[in-house]
Each structure stands twice: as C-alpha cells, then as structure tokens.
Amino acid sequence: MAHSSKALMQRELLDTIKELRATIEDLRKALADSQERERVAQEQIAVMTKRLFGRSSEKHMTQSEGQIDFFNEIEVEADKTPAEEIPADEFEEEVSTPADEAKKPRKPRTRRKELFKGIPVDEMPPIELPAGEQYCDKCGTKMEPAGRKLIREELIFTPAQLRIRRIYAQTYACPECKENGDKNTLKNAPTPAALIPHSYATEAVVAHAMYEKFANAMPLYRQEKDWQQMGAALSRGTLGRWIKICSDEYFVPIYEYFHRLLLSRTFAMADETRLQVLKEPNREPETQSFLWLYRSGEDGLPPLILYQYTETRAKYNAEEFLRGFKGYLMTDGYQGYNNLPDIIREACWAHIRRKFCDAIPAGKQGDLSEPAVQGVQYCDALFKIERYCREQKFTAEQRHAYRNKKAPAILKAFWPWLDKQNPAKGSRLDKAVTYARNQKIYAENYLQDGRCSFSNNPSLSEQITYPQLSAPIIVNQQLQQRICA
C-alpha cells in the first residue's frame, strides 16, 4: 500500500514537473513574442526617426518644405558656407601653393559671370576726385583721367509697379453723309477682346496671382495685402474669381487636349498621394482626398504631366482617367492599377528597394548577413544596369538589348532568394518581402521594351505638397474649384 502511495506521489510529481515545463515553454514563447514585438516597434521608431531627421536620399518629407525651420531659417541659411558669394579679390590673379594643391579638390565657386548670366548691366560713370584733389602731390600739376578701376558689382532690385492702360478705338465718320444731314454714319475700329469680359484683369496680373498662389504657396489673403501696397485694392474674392474664370476658360481646354495626347501614347506613369481639402461641401475637414499624377513615360517624346483630384482612391478613378490608353503603365504597388483594360503594368523597383532600405536595422547598413541588406544589394545591381545605360546614352534598342543581357541573371537569383526568406510576421522585413513577392508578376515587364521605365522615380519627382503646385502643372476643373474656394 505504501509502495502504491509512493508511486502515486511520484506520478503526481512527474505530472507537475511536466506541467511546469509546459508553462515555462509557454512563457518562453510569450517572452520571445514580446521581444519580437518590441523589436518591430523599435524598428518602426528607427524608420520614422530616419524619415524625420535623416540625411539619406531615402528620407521622406512629412511636411511642407520650410515648415519646421520657419522661424530660424535666416540663421540656418546664414550659417552655411555661401557658395554663391564671390570673394572681393575675384578680379585679381589667383596664386596657388603646393600646400593648397595637396588639399582635396573642392568644388569650384560659381563665378559672378555665370551666377548673374542674362541680367542686364548698367555701367555707372566713374566716381571722380573732388576738384580740389585733382592735383599731383609731388609737382602740383592738374592730373588727367588715365583709366578706371572696377571696385565692385551690386545687384539692384526694382519692385513691381502697376500701371493703367487705357485702350481707345478710333471712330470714323463719313464727311459726305455728314453734309447731307446724316450724322449717324459712324464706324469704330475693331478691338481685341478682354481677358475677362467687363473686367480690368490682364494676362500679366492673373498669371502673377496664379504663380504666387500655386508656385510660391502664397494665400490669396496675403496677395491681397501685396496688391494694396502696390496701389490696387484687389480683394481675395476678386483674385479667386479671376483665377477660376481663367482656369475654366483657358486651362481646361488645354488640360483636355493634353489628356487626349497622353492617352495616345504607349508609355505612361501614374501615382497618387493623399490630400486634405478644407471646407469641402458635405465632407469633414479630416477626410482624406487624393491627388493623382499621370505623366508620359520615358519614350523620348516631350513629357506630359497631368494632375487629377478625386475624393477617394477607388480603382474606377484610374480606370476612368486611363480609358482609351493602350500600352505600358509604371506604378507603385497599389492594387487599384491591377487588371486595367489594354494596359501592361510595370512594377517600380525604387519602391521595392525602399522597402528593403526601411527594413535594415539601425547600424547594420553594411552588414551583408542581414537579409534586408542583401535585398538592397540585389536591387542595386539592377539599378547599376540602368545607370550604365544612362551614362552611355543608349538608344531604346540598345537599352533593351543590354537589359536582357545583364538583368535576367540577377533576377534569376533574386526570386529564389526572396522565396527562402521567412521574416517575423509584421516586421519591416516581412512587409518588404511581401511587397516584392506581390510585385513579381509586374517587376520584369520593363524588359519587354527599351522604352519601358525601370522605376517610377520621374513621377515621384513631380509629386506636390498642397498648396505648393509647381510647374509644369495643369489642374482639372474640379481641383481648381476647391483650391480657389
């Protein structure tokens, strides 16, 4: 009996030990999961810190340019080495020493002749000595002009000025009819139509208001003050109406023409970015809208760049805009571009590379054992091919031949490597691997034609941050109405 009781206790102890081991294993797994979540969180913090404060080419702007350093911009810029400033002795011969020659070559300064190229020059009369000092200090003889010395050059700014232009039409009368008592035989010379009927607006005034609004991000209420300082009491309402009327009458037809021209091309690019529009009818201010960028591809023809405003990111927006387009379309990974009719979609390798760059742990940029670094290396090998094509100024046919000679071997190694990756779920590397896998069916389409784009970088360089709309830009009527509201 005692023996059976002892055996029972042993079995209970063994079961307890087994349960404790299972509990310990569960705790270890929970701890590992917690550590992995913490690592992913730290990874995300590091990525966001890099985007906000980093100096890398991969840094993203999260606010309008100049927004952070608005108040200390003068001090920040003044402390920088002014590359545009020219030393006072620029007209004297420069003498170099062996010590100077041993130094690392520096980028040559921009000469004033190049810096101010195209600006008219006013030659001022030489400054003369007072009449009482025009005598020789040695013999007392009156001195004669013997030449002139260039002391310095100054940049002169002439503020904008407004003028009133009165346009008359000559009236003609028939003297014969006038003698016969018919005084109503009059004829006026034809006059050109006004920019806006019954308005004193001119092309120069409206163009300046548009440029200040969309290129320099100058709100209409600030422009209103500038016009008042120049002597014209133009209200923001008047400026807004002028911009809207001219956009509708003159820009919309041009926009529609370029839209038709873009659809007739064979190569195009597209991208979209979030946009917040205030005081939009029937929508909350926090609601996100979208600004779509469509541009022609790298086909060697003149570039076409168009923007379209939409309230949503729905697929039908891209489908409607691109209806009638047949050819290659370069985009990012947004699924709204999938399966568009008559379109061969190309994946952007810059986006694929950026995902791997974001997944590199802090301080591991040069560690080739890191999978994210390896992913970047594969992408860089493909980018090297494109760089070589640009440097050699290859034609489309030459680029097509060189790509298909060099790229397939890299891609043949990249895709199996990608399939072997098994990163932690939710990590930056997991997002990079998943993104690349999803783009695989589009990523090699650029090899079909030498005019196909390798990345969507030309579109990214044309993206704008509201309200900074930079030329060349043509906005559609719907967007114009919201901007001028």
C-alpha positions as CSV (number, residue, x, y, z in Angstrom):
1,M,0.0,0.0,0.0
2,A,2.8,2.3,0.9
3,H,4.5,1.3,-2.3
4,S,1.5,2.2,-4.3
5,S,1.1,5.5,-2.4
6,K,4.8,6.4,-3.1
7,A,4.3,5.5,-6.8
8,L,1.2,7.7,-6.9
9,M,3.2,10.7,-5.4
10,Q,5.9,10.1,-8.0
11,R,3.4,10.2,-10.8
12,E,1.9,13.4,-9.4
13,L,5.3,15.0,-9.2
14,L,6.2,13.9,-12.7
15,D,2.9,15.4,-14.0
16,T,3.6,18.6,-12.0
17,I,7.1,18.8,-13.5
18,K,5.7,18.2,-17.0
19,E,3.1,21.0,-16.5
20,L,5.8,23.3,-15.1
21,R,7.9,22.6,-18.1
22,A,5.0,23.3,-20.4
23,T,4.3,26.5,-18.6
24,I,8.0,27.5,-18.8
25,E,7.9,26.8,-22.6
26,D,4.7,28.9,-23.0
27,L,6.4,31.7,-21.0
28,R,9.5,31.5,-23.2
29,K,7.3,31.7,-26.3
30,A,5.4,34.7,-24.8
31,L,8.7,36.4,-23.9
32,A,10.0,35.7,-27.4
33,D,6.9,37.1,-29.0
34,S,7.0,40.2,-26.7
35,Q,10.7,40.7,-27.6
36,E,9.8,40.4,-31.3
37,R,7.0,42.9,-31.0
38,E,9.3,45.2,-29.1
39,R,12.0,44.8,-31.9
40,V,9.4,45.5,-34.6
41,A,8.3,48.6,-32.6
42,Q,11.9,49.8,-32.2
43,E,12.4,49.1,-35.9
44,Q,9.4,51.3,-36.8
45,I,10.6,54.0,-34.5
46,A,14.0,53.9,-36.1
47,V,12.5,54.2,-39.6
48,M,10.3,57.1,-38.7
49,T,13.2,58.8,-37.0
50,K,15.3,58.4,-40.1
51,R,12.5,59.8,-42.2
52,L,12.1,62.8,-40.0
53,F,15.7,63.6,-39.2
54,G,17.9,61.6,-41.5
55,R,20.1,62.9,-44.3
56,S,19.6,59.9,-46.5
57,S,18.2,60.1,-50.0
58,E,15.5,57.8,-48.8
59,K,14.2,60.4,-46.3
60,H,10.6,61.4,-46.9
61,M,9.2,64.8,-46.3
62,T,6.2,64.7,-44.0
63,Q,5.5,68.4,-44.1
64,S,5.7,71.3,-46.5
65,E,9.2,72.4,-47.2
66,G,10.4,75.1,-44.8
67,Q,7.7,74.4,-42.3
68,I,9.9,73.2,-39.4
69,D,12.6,75.9,-39.8
70,F,10.2,78.8,-40.5
71,F,11.4,81.0,-37.7
72,N,15.1,80.1,-37.7
73,E,15.5,79.8,-41.5
74,I,17.6,83.0,-41.7
75,E,20.1,81.9,-39.1
76,V,20.3,78.4,-40.5
77,E,20.9,79.6,-44.1
78,A,23.3,82.4,-43.0
79,D,25.5,79.9,-41.1
80,K,26.0,77.8,-44.2
81,T,29.0,78.4,-46.4
82,P,27.7,80.8,-49.1
83,A,28.7,79.0,-52.3
84,E,27.2,81.8,-54.4
85,E,29.2,84.6,-52.8
86,I,32.3,85.7,-54.7
87,P,35.5,86.8,-52.9
88,A,36.4,90.5,-53.1
89,D,39.6,89.7,-55.0
90,E,37.9,87.8,-57.8
91,F,39.4,90.1,-60.4
92,E,42.9,89.5,-59.2
93,E,45.1,86.6,-60.3
94,E,44.8,83.6,-58.0
95,V,48.1,82.2,-56.7
96,S,48.2,78.6,-55.5
97,T,50.8,77.0,-53.2
98,P,52.0,73.3,-53.0
99,A,50.1,73.0,-49.7
100,D,46.9,74.2,-51.5
101,E,47.4,71.7,-54.3
102,A,47.9,68.9,-51.9
103,K,44.4,69.5,-50.4
104,K,41.4,67.6,-51.5
105,P,39.9,69.2,-54.6
106,R,37.0,71.4,-53.8
107,K,34.0,72.2,-56.0
108,P,34.8,75.5,-57.8
109,R,32.9,78.5,-56.8
110,T,30.2,79.9,-59.1
111,R,31.6,83.0,-60.8
112,R,29.5,86.1,-60.9
113,K,29.6,86.0,-64.7
114,E,27.8,82.6,-64.5
115,L,25.7,83.4,-61.4
116,F,24.1,86.5,-63.0
117,K,24.1,85.4,-66.6
118,G,21.4,87.1,-68.6
119,I,20.9,90.1,-66.2
120,P,21.4,93.4,-67.9
121,V,24.3,95.5,-66.7
122,D,24.3,99.2,-66.0
123,E,27.7,100.8,-66.4
124,M,27.9,103.7,-63.8
125,P,30.1,106.7,-64.6
126,P,33.4,106.6,-62.7
127,I,33.5,108.3,-59.3
128,E,35.8,111.3,-59.7
129,L,38.0,113.1,-57.2
130,P,36.8,116.3,-55.8
131,A,38.0,119.3,-57.9
132,G,40.4,120.4,-55.2
133,E,42.2,117.0,-55.0
134,Q,42.8,116.6,-58.8
135,Y,46.4,117.8,-58.5
136,C,49.7,115.9,-58.2
137,D,51.0,115.6,-54.7
138,K,54.6,115.9,-56.0
139,C,54.6,118.7,-58.5
140,G,51.1,120.3,-58.2
141,T,50.2,119.7,-61.8
142,K,46.5,119.1,-62.5
143,M,46.0,115.4,-63.2
144,E,44.2,113.9,-66.2
145,P,42.0,110.7,-66.3
146,A,44.1,107.7,-67.1
147,G,41.6,104.8,-66.8
148,R,39.1,103.4,-64.4
149,K,39.2,100.6,-61.7
150,L,36.3,98.2,-61.1
151,I,35.6,98.4,-57.4
152,R,32.6,96.0,-57.1
153,E,29.3,94.9,-58.7
154,E,26.0,95.3,-57.0
155,L,22.7,93.6,-57.6
156,I,19.8,96.0,-58.0
157,F,16.2,95.1,-57.3
158,T,13.3,97.2,-58.8
159,P,10.0,96.5,-57.1
160,A,7.0,95.6,-59.2
161,Q,4.9,98.5,-60.5
162,L,1.3,98.8,-61.6
163,R,0.1,101.0,-64.5
164,I,-3.3,101.6,-66.0
165,R,-3.5,101.0,-69.7
166,R,-6.4,102.8,-71.5
167,I,-7.4,101.3,-74.8
168,Y,-9.2,103.5,-77.3
169,A,-10.9,102.7,-80.6
170,Q,-10.7,105.3,-83.4
171,T,-14.1,106.4,-84.5
172,Y,-14.6,107.3,-88.2
173,A,-17.3,109.5,-89.7
174,C,-18.3,110.0,-93.3
175,P,-18.0,113.7,-94.3
176,E,-20.3,113.3,-97.3
177,C,-23.1,111.9,-95.2
178,K,-22.5,114.5,-92.5
179,E,-23.0,117.3,-95.1
180,N,-26.2,115.6,-96.2
181,G,-27.5,115.7,-92.6
182,D,-26.9,112.0,-91.8
183,K,-24.8,112.2,-88.6
184,N,-25.2,108.5,-87.6
185,T,-22.8,107.1,-90.2
186,L,-20.0,106.2,-87.8
187,K,-17.6,103.2,-87.8
188,N,-15.3,102.1,-85.0
189,A,-12.1,100.2,-85.3
190,P,-12.2,96.6,-84.1
191,T,-10.6,96.0,-80.7
192,P,-9.2,92.8,-79.2
193,A,-11.4,91.0,-76.7
194,A,-10.7,91.4,-73.0
195,L,-9.2,88.6,-71.0
196,I,-12.4,88.6,-68.8
197,P,-15.4,90.5,-70.2
198,H,-16.2,93.7,-68.2
199,S,-13.1,93.3,-66.1
200,Y,-9.8,95.2,-65.9
201,A,-7.8,92.0,-65.4
202,T,-4.9,91.3,-67.8
203,E,-2.9,88.3,-68.6
204,A,0.1,89.5,-66.6
205,V,-2.0,90.2,-63.4
206,V,-3.8,86.9,-63.4
207,A,-0.6,85.0,-64.3
208,H,1.2,86.6,-61.4
209,A,-1.7,85.8,-59.0
210,M,-1.6,82.2,-60.1
211,Y,2.1,81.9,-59.8
212,E,2.1,83.3,-56.3
213,K,-0.7,81.0,-55.3
214,F,0.4,77.7,-56.8
215,A,4.2,78.1,-57.2
216,N,5.1,80.2,-54.2
217,A,2.2,78.9,-51.9
218,M,1.1,82.5,-51.3
219,P,-2.6,82.5,-50.0
220,L,-4.9,85.0,-51.6
221,Y,-5.4,87.0,-48.3
222,R,-1.6,87.7,-48.3
223,Q,-1.7,88.6,-52.0
224,E,-4.5,90.9,-51.2
225,K,-2.1,92.9,-49.0
226,D,0.7,92.9,-51.6
227,W,-1.7,94.3,-54.2
228,Q,-2.8,97.0,-51.8
229,Q,0.8,98.1,-51.2
230,M,1.3,98.4,-54.9
231,G,-1.8,100.7,-55.1
232,A,-4.5,98.3,-56.3
233,A,-7.3,97.4,-53.9
234,L,-7.9,93.9,-55.2
235,S,-9.8,91.7,-52.8
236,R,-9.1,88.0,-52.4
237,G,-12.6,87.3,-53.8
238,T,-11.7,89.2,-57.0
239,L,-8.4,87.3,-57.3
240,G,-10.2,84.0,-56.7
241,R,-12.8,84.7,-59.4
242,W,-10.1,85.7,-61.9
243,I,-8.1,82.6,-61.3
244,K,-11.2,80.4,-61.5
245,I,-12.6,82.0,-64.7
246,C,-9.2,81.9,-66.5
247,S,-8.7,78.3,-65.4
248,D,-12.1,77.3,-66.7
249,E,-11.9,79.3,-69.9
250,Y,-8.2,78.8,-70.9
251,F,-6.7,75.9,-68.9
252,V,-9.4,73.3,-69.0
253,P,-9.3,73.1,-72.8
254,I,-5.6,72.8,-72.7
255,Y,-5.9,70.1,-70.0
256,E,-8.3,68.1,-72.0
257,Y,-6.1,68.4,-75.1
258,F,-3.0,67.1,-73.2
259,H,-5.2,64.4,-71.7
260,R,-6.1,63.1,-75.1
261,L,-2.5,63.4,-76.2
262,L,-1.4,61.3,-73.1
263,L,-3.9,58.6,-73.9
264,S,-2.5,58.3,-77.4
265,R,1.0,57.5,-76.0
266,T,2.2,53.9,-75.5
267,F,4.2,54.5,-72.2
268,A,2.8,56.3,-69.1
269,M,3.3,56.5,-65.4
270,A,0.9,57.1,-62.5
271,D,1.0,57.7,-58.8
272,E,-1.4,59.1,-56.2
273,T,-0.9,61.0,-52.9
274,R,-3.2,61.9,-50.0
275,L,-4.6,65.4,-49.9
276,Q,-6.6,67.3,-47.2
277,V,-9.1,69.8,-48.5
278,L,-10.7,72.2,-46.1
279,K,-14.3,73.5,-46.3
280,E,-15.3,70.9,-48.9
281,P,-19.1,70.6,-49.3
282,N,-20.6,67.6,-47.5
283,R,-17.2,66.4,-46.2
284,E,-15.5,66.6,-42.9
285,P,-12.2,68.6,-42.8
286,E,-10.3,65.4,-41.6
287,T,-11.5,63.4,-44.6
288,Q,-8.6,62.4,-46.9
289,S,-8.8,63.1,-50.6
290,F,-6.4,62.1,-53.3
291,L,-4.3,63.9,-56.0
292,W,-3.4,61.6,-58.8
293,L,-0.3,62.2,-61.0
294,Y,-0.3,61.0,-64.6
295,R,2.6,61.5,-66.9
296,S,4.1,60.2,-70.1
297,G,6.8,57.6,-69.9
298,E,10.4,57.7,-70.9
299,D,9.8,57.3,-74.6
300,G,11.9,60.2,-75.8
301,L,8.9,62.3,-76.6
302,P,8.1,65.7,-74.9
303,P,6.9,64.9,-71.4
304,L,3.2,65.3,-70.4
305,I,2.3,65.8,-66.8
306,L,-1.3,66.0,-65.6
307,Y,-2.9,66.0,-62.1
308,Q,-6.4,64.9,-61.2
309,Y,-8.3,65.5,-57.9
310,T,-10.6,62.8,-56.6
311,E,-12.4,62.3,-53.3
312,T,-11.5,58.7,-53.0
313,R,-8.7,56.3,-54.0
314,A,-11.1,53.9,-55.7
315,K,-10.0,52.0,-58.7
316,Y,-12.6,53.4,-61.0
317,N,-10.8,56.8,-60.8
318,A,-7.7,55.5,-62.5
319,E,-9.8,53.3,-64.9
320,E,-11.9,56.3,-65.9
321,F,-8.9,58.6,-66.5
322,L,-6.9,56.0,-68.4
323,R,-9.8,54.8,-70.6
324,G,-8.5,54.6,-74.1
325,F,-4.9,54.2,-73.1
326,K,-3.1,51.1,-74.6
327,G,0.4,50.3,-73.5
328,Y,2.8,50.1,-70.5
329,L,1.9,51.8,-67.2
330,M,4.5,52.2,-64.5
331,T,3.0,52.4,-61.0
332,D,3.7,51.6,-57.3
333,G,2.2,48.6,-55.6
334,Y,-1.4,50.0,-55.2
335,Q,-3.8,47.3,-56.3
336,G,-6.1,49.8,-57.9
337,Y,-4.0,49.7,-61.0
338,N,-4.4,45.9,-61.4
339,N,-6.2,44.5,-64.4
340,L,-6.8,47.8,-66.2
341,P,-8.0,47.0,-69.7
342,D,-5.4,47.1,-72.5
343,I,-2.7,48.0,-70.0
344,I,0.6,46.2,-69.3
345,R,1.5,47.2,-65.7
346,E,5.1,47.7,-64.7
347,A,6.3,47.5,-61.1
348,C,8.6,50.2,-59.7
349,W,11.9,48.8,-58.5
350,A,12.6,52.0,-56.5
351,H,9.6,51.1,-54.3
352,I,10.9,47.6,-53.9
353,R,14.3,48.8,-52.9
354,R,12.9,51.4,-50.5
355,K,11.0,48.7,-48.6
356,F,14.3,46.8,-48.0
357,C,16.1,50.0,-47.1
358,D,13.4,50.7,-44.4
359,A,13.9,47.1,-43.1
360,I,17.7,47.5,-42.4
361,P,18.3,47.5,-38.6
362,A,20.0,50.6,-37.2
363,G,23.7,50.4,-37.6
364,K,23.5,47.4,-39.9
365,Q,23.7,49.1,-43.3
366,G,27.0,47.4,-44.2
367,D,26.2,44.0,-42.7
368,L,25.8,41.7,-45.6
369,S,24.5,38.9,-43.3
370,E,21.3,41.0,-42.9
371,P,18.6,39.9,-45.3
372,A,17.4,43.5,-45.8
373,V,20.9,44.5,-46.9
374,Q,21.0,41.6,-49.3
375,G,17.7,42.7,-50.8
376,V,19.1,46.2,-51.3
377,Q,22.2,44.7,-53.0
378,Y,20.1,42.8,-55.5
379,C,18.2,46.0,-56.3
380,D,21.4,48.0,-56.6
381,A,22.7,45.5,-59.1
382,L,19.7,46.2,-61.3
383,F,20.0,49.9,-60.8
384,K,23.6,49.7,-61.8
385,I,22.5,48.4,-65.2
386,E,20.1,51.3,-65.6
387,R,22.8,53.8,-64.6
388,Y,25.2,52.4,-67.2
389,C,22.6,52.7,-69.9
390,R,22.1,56.4,-69.0
391,E,25.8,57.1,-68.8
392,Q,26.3,55.5,-72.2
393,K,23.3,57.4,-73.6
394,F,21.9,54.2,-75.1
395,T,19.0,54.3,-77.6
396,A,15.9,52.4,-76.7
397,E,17.0,49.4,-78.8
398,Q,20.5,49.4,-77.1
399,R,18.9,49.7,-73.7
400,H,16.6,46.8,-74.4
401,A,19.5,44.6,-75.6
402,Y,21.7,45.5,-72.6
403,R,18.9,44.9,-70.1
404,N,18.1,41.5,-71.4
405,K,21.8,40.6,-71.4
406,K,22.6,41.6,-67.8
407,A,19.3,41.6,-65.8
408,P,17.9,38.1,-66.2
409,A,20.9,36.5,-64.3
410,I,20.3,38.9,-61.3
411,L,16.5,38.3,-61.3
412,K,17.0,34.5,-61.6
413,A,19.0,34.7,-58.3
414,F,16.8,37.3,-56.6
415,W,13.4,35.5,-56.8
416,P,14.6,32.2,-55.2
417,W,16.4,34.1,-52.5
418,L,13.1,36.0,-51.9
419,D,11.2,32.8,-51.6
420,K,13.6,31.5,-48.9
421,Q,13.0,34.4,-46.6
422,N,10.9,33.8,-43.6
423,P,10.9,37.1,-41.6
424,A,9.0,37.7,-38.4
425,K,5.4,38.5,-39.1
426,G,4.6,42.2,-39.0
427,S,8.3,43.3,-39.2
428,R,9.6,45.7,-41.7
429,L,11.4,42.9,-43.5
430,D,8.2,41.0,-43.7
431,K,6.5,43.9,-45.3
432,A,9.4,44.3,-47.8
433,V,9.4,40.6,-48.7
434,T,5.6,40.6,-49.1
435,Y,5.6,43.7,-51.2
436,A,8.3,42.3,-53.5
437,R,6.5,39.0,-53.8
438,N,3.3,40.7,-54.8
439,Q,5.1,42.8,-57.5
440,K,6.9,39.8,-59.0
441,I,4.3,39.4,-61.9
442,Y,4.9,43.0,-62.9
443,A,8.6,43.5,-62.0
444,E,10.1,42.0,-65.2
445,N,7.7,43.7,-67.7
446,Y,10.2,46.5,-68.2
447,L,12.4,44.0,-70.1
448,Q,9.9,43.9,-72.9
449,D,10.8,47.2,-74.4
450,G,13.8,49.6,-74.1
451,R,11.4,52.5,-73.6
452,C,9.8,50.9,-70.6
453,S,10.7,52.6,-67.3
454,F,12.6,50.8,-64.6
455,S,11.2,52.8,-61.7
456,N,8.5,55.4,-61.0
457,N,11.1,58.0,-59.9
458,P,10.1,60.5,-62.6
459,S,6.6,60.5,-61.2
460,L,7.8,60.8,-57.6
461,S,9.9,63.8,-58.5
462,E,6.8,65.6,-59.8
463,Q,4.7,65.0,-56.7
464,I,3.5,68.1,-55.0
465,T,2.5,69.0,-51.5
466,Y,-0.6,71.2,-51.3
467,P,-0.7,74.1,-51.7
468,Q,2.7,74.1,-53.5
469,L,1.8,73.3,-57.1
470,S,4.9,73.5,-59.2
471,A,5.2,74.0,-62.9
472,P,4.7,72.3,-65.3
473,I,1.2,71.7,-63.9
474,I,-2.3,71.8,-65.3
475,V,-5.0,71.1,-62.7
476,N,-8.5,69.9,-63.6
477,Q,-11.6,72.0,-63.1
478,Q,-12.8,70.1,-60.0
479,L,-9.5,70.6,-58.3
480,Q,-9.4,74.3,-59.3
481,Q,-12.8,75.0,-57.8
482,R,-11.6,73.5,-54.4
483,I,-8.3,75.4,-54.4
484,C,-9.9,78.7,-55.1
485,A,-12.7,78.2,-52.6
